[in-house]
């Protein structure tokens, strides 16, 4: 698709053609080309803490809609499995539970907690049964500290997506970060999922859109670093308050870091603040709608809602207003491409390059 080619040289490149946001066929194509091989944040280990605990969930609810289940077997190992019975396609686990085996309520097919087929009533006469096809499909699961990630592509490697982030903030005691559902929130945004991501990927708009954030972030020293399928925007504070106490082992030691803004392709944001982490997941719902889920993990309660990580709801409202305006604009017959700021839009250019390569 030549019209989606994005030049590697940001100084001459044009942004993605607006068809990417408006063509229904491309919205559908992105399911298999972009999201199926991706890694997605599915929560943390509290979902299945003890042996026998099972947690059913939908992988990218509203878009891919793939039924999966997280299980912890008797040995304490976590598994991510297809939640669809290999007999007639019924959903196996209906709700969070603690069991010794997984039993399909439709015809009684039994699976072990690692997904392996165990038994089936009235199947003695069936030839060449069971085979590996009768096991629940086992999907890749990656754990970083308490956080869990899964992919629908059994050959997908998490390292190109997540390892650069893990390496950069590896000094953080992430196992001390506690989930706070009471501080978490979902937002419905009337815009294409990629437009929301593009807005996150550049700090260019901060002085124009976010007065509160601009008051604490040193925009002149705001930088973007690019990795294979991720990038980092480093937020530097204007003063010495509300900064990370960086150890000598950190590559950023000596800097007044107020926030690490990591984007992981195609739709995940990990915002590390001195108080903890806000994970933002962008779930496509339609060509012109997405759900943005903020999941909060607090490390230092006394620092919560300070510095760059304060009043996140206001920042979100400001972002939604401009992104929804762009959603209206990309449908215009008078707009097809834009250009990039060489110094301020490296992240958006990088995102467009990855999209282009995937589709």
N, C-alpha and C positions, 0 to 999 in steps of 0.2 A: 504494500500500500504506500505508494510514493508520496501521497499527499500528507502522510503522517511522519515522514522522515524529518528528523530534527538534527541540524548540522552540529557536529562536535565542537565547532568554534562558536562560542557564545556570542562573539562580537558580530557575527554574520547570521546567526540562527534566527529562525522564526518559531513562534510558539506552535503548539499542536493546532491542527485545523479544527474549526468548530464542529465539524461533523462528529468528532469523537464524543462530544457532549450531547449531540442532538439526534444522531442516527440510532434507531432502535436495534438494528442489526449489530452495531458495535457495542452497545450496552450488553447484549446477549453474548457476543464473542468474548468479551472481557471476563465472563464467568470462567471459561475454560483456559483462556490464554494468560490471564493475569492472576486470578484469585485461586484457582484450583492448585497450582503449584506453590502458592504462598504459604507462609507460616502465620498463624493467627493466635492471638492471646485468648486463652479460654478460661482464665481465672487462676486460682492458686490451690495449694495442696489442702486447704481447709475444706474443699469440696468433697474429698474422700480421704479422711484422716486415718481411719482405722481399717484393719483387714475386714473384707466383706462389704465395705461401703461402696455404693454405686451412685453415680450422678449422671442422669441423662441430660443432653443438651443438643441444641441445633447449631451446626457449624454455619456461621453467617446467616442467621435467621432473617428471612425476608429477601434473600438473594440466592445463595446456593442451597439453603434449606436442607442440609444433609444431616440426618439423625445419627448422632454418635452417643457413646456412653463412656464415662470415665469410671474405671474400677480399680480397686486395690485388692490384690489376691492375698491368700493366707500367708505368703512369705513377706508381704508388705510392699510388693512391687506394683507400681501404677501402670495401667494399660489404657490406651485409647482405642476403642473398638467401634465398628459399625453396630448400630442399634437396630438392625433389620434382620429378622430371622431368615436363615438360609433355606427354610422349607417353603413358605408361601409369602414371605415379605412383610409379616406383621412386625410392629414395634415390640421389642422384647422388654425393655425396662421403661415403665410408664412414669415413675417418679423416684426421687431419691430414696434409697433403701439400704438395709444391711442384710445380706443373704450369704448363703454358702455356695450357691450356684445360680446361674441365670436361667430362668424357665420361661419359655414363650407361653403365654396364657391361651393362645389360639388352639394349638394341638399338642402342647406339652413337651416340645423339643427342649432339651437341657444342654446348657453350655457351662464350661468351667469359667472361672473369673478371668482367665487369660484369653477367653474367646474360643478355646478348643471345644469341638463337639464332644458331648458326653453320652447322650442316649436319646432315643426317640421311640415312642410307643407305636406299635402296629407296623413296624418296618422290617420284620424278620425276613420277609420274602423278597425284599428289594436287593437286586444284584449289584455288586461292586459298590457297596455302601458300608460305612461312610468313606468319603475322600476329604482332601484338604478343602474342597469347595464347600463342605458342610460346616466348616469353622466360621465364626464371625471374622470378618476382615479386620486385621490388626493394622492400625495406622501409626505413623511415627509420632512420638511424643517427646518433647524436649523440656527439660526443667532447668531453670536458673533461679537459685535460691528457692523461694516459695512459689515462683511464678511458672505457669505451665503454658506451653505452646503446642499446637498440633497442625498437621498438614494433611490434605487429602491425597497428595502425591507421595506414594510409598518410597520414591527414590529422591525426594527433596532433601537437600542438605541445609540444616539451620544456620551453619556458620556464615555463609555470605550475607545473611539477613541480620543476624544477631550478635556475632562474635565481636565486631568492632565496638559496639556499645558496651558489651560485657568487659572487654579489655580496658576501655577508657575509665569506667567507674568501678573497676574491680575491687578497689579499696573500700567501697561502701559495705557495711554489714547488712546486706539486703535481707538476711533472715530475721533481722530485728524490725523490719517494716511490717506493720500490722494492718490488715484490711479494715476499712471503715465504711461499711455499707451506708451508714447514716450520713456520710459526707459525699457519697457517690450520687450521680445524677445522669439522666438521659435527656438529650435534646433532639427534637425533630427539626431538621434544617431543610428548607425548600430550595435545594440546590443539588446538582450532580455531585457525587462523592468526590470526584477528582478536583473540582473547583474548591472544595473545602480543604483538601490536602495541599493544593497549590498555595492557598492563602497562608497556611501554617509554615510553608517551606521558605518563606522570605520575611526578613525583618524590615524590609523596605517600607512597609505600611505603618510600622509602629508609631513614628512621630505624627502621622496623619490621623490614625484611628484610635490609638490607645494612649490617652493622655496620662492615665494613672501608671501604666507600665513604663512609659517613656520617662516618668519622673524618677524611676529607680534604676533603669538600665542605661548604661553608657553606650548610646547608639553609635558613636564614633569608633568604638572598639568591638562592635558586634561582628562576629566572624562566622563563616560557614565552612565546614570541612566535609568533603565528599568521600564516601566509601562505595563498595560495589552496589549493594541494595539498601543502603541506609545513608544517613548523613547527620551531622551534628551542627546545631547553631549554639554557639557559646555566648551566654548572656553575662556581661561584665557589669558589676555594680558601680554606681557613681561614688559611693562612699564605702566605708569599711564595715558597715552594719549589714546584717542579713546575708552574709556570704558563707560559703563552705569553709570549714577549717580543714584545708587540704593537707594531707600528709606528704612528706618528701618523696614518697614513691609515686605520687600522682604526676603525670606529665604537665599538669596545669598548676603545679605548686608555685606560689608566688603571685598568682593572679587573683583578683577579687571576683571569683565566680559566683554569680547570683543564681544561675540556672543552667542546667544542661538540657537542651531541647533536642532529643533524638527522634528522627523520623525513620521508620522501618517500612520499606515498600511492601505492599501498596497502600496501606491504610492505618498504620499504627503510629502513635506518638507517645513517647516516654519522657515526661517532664520531671526531671529531678530537681528538687529544691532542698534547701537546708533542713526543711521540716519533713521531707519524705518524697513521695512519688505520686503524680497524677498520670494515669494511663488513659489515653484518649483513643477510642476505636471508632473508625468511621465505617458504618455498615450501609451499603447501597440498598435503597428501597425501590427506587424507580429512576428514570433518567433525570428527574427533577426533584428528587427527595432522598435524603440520607438520614440515618440516625447516628448521632455522636454520643458515645457512652463514656462518661468520666468515671474512672474507678480509682478510688483514693486509698493510699497506703501511707500511714503516718509513722515516722521514725522518731521525731522529737516534737512531742506535743506542745512544748512551750514556744516553739518557733512557728507553729501552724498559723497560716493566714498572715504571714509577714513577707516583706520584700517582694521579689518578682513573683512569688507564689501566693500572693494575696488577692482577694476579691476576684477569683477566677470566673465566677458567674458573670460579672460585669464585662470582663475581657471577652467571654464567649458571646455575649449579646452584641458587642461591638463587631466581632468577627462575622456573626450571622448576618448582620445588617448589610455589610459590604458584599459578602459572598452571595446572598440572595439577589442583590442588585446585579452582580455579574451574571447570575443565572438568566436574568432577563436579557442582559446585553448580548450574550453569546448566540442568542436566537436571531439576532438582527441580520438582515440581508446585507447590511453594509459592513459587517465585520467577519473576517475569516482567520486572520493571524495577527499576532502582535510581535514585538521585539523584546529583548531582555536587557536589563541593566547589567553590565558586565561585573560591577562591583557588588550588587545587592541581590541579584536573582539567580545565583549559581545553583541554589537548591531546587528551584522550580525548573530550571533548564535541565538539571540532572534527572529529575522526576520525569520530565517529558521524554528524555532520551531513553529511559528504562521502559516507559510505556510503549514508545515507538519500537523498541527492540522486541518486546513481548508480543505485540500484535502484528 
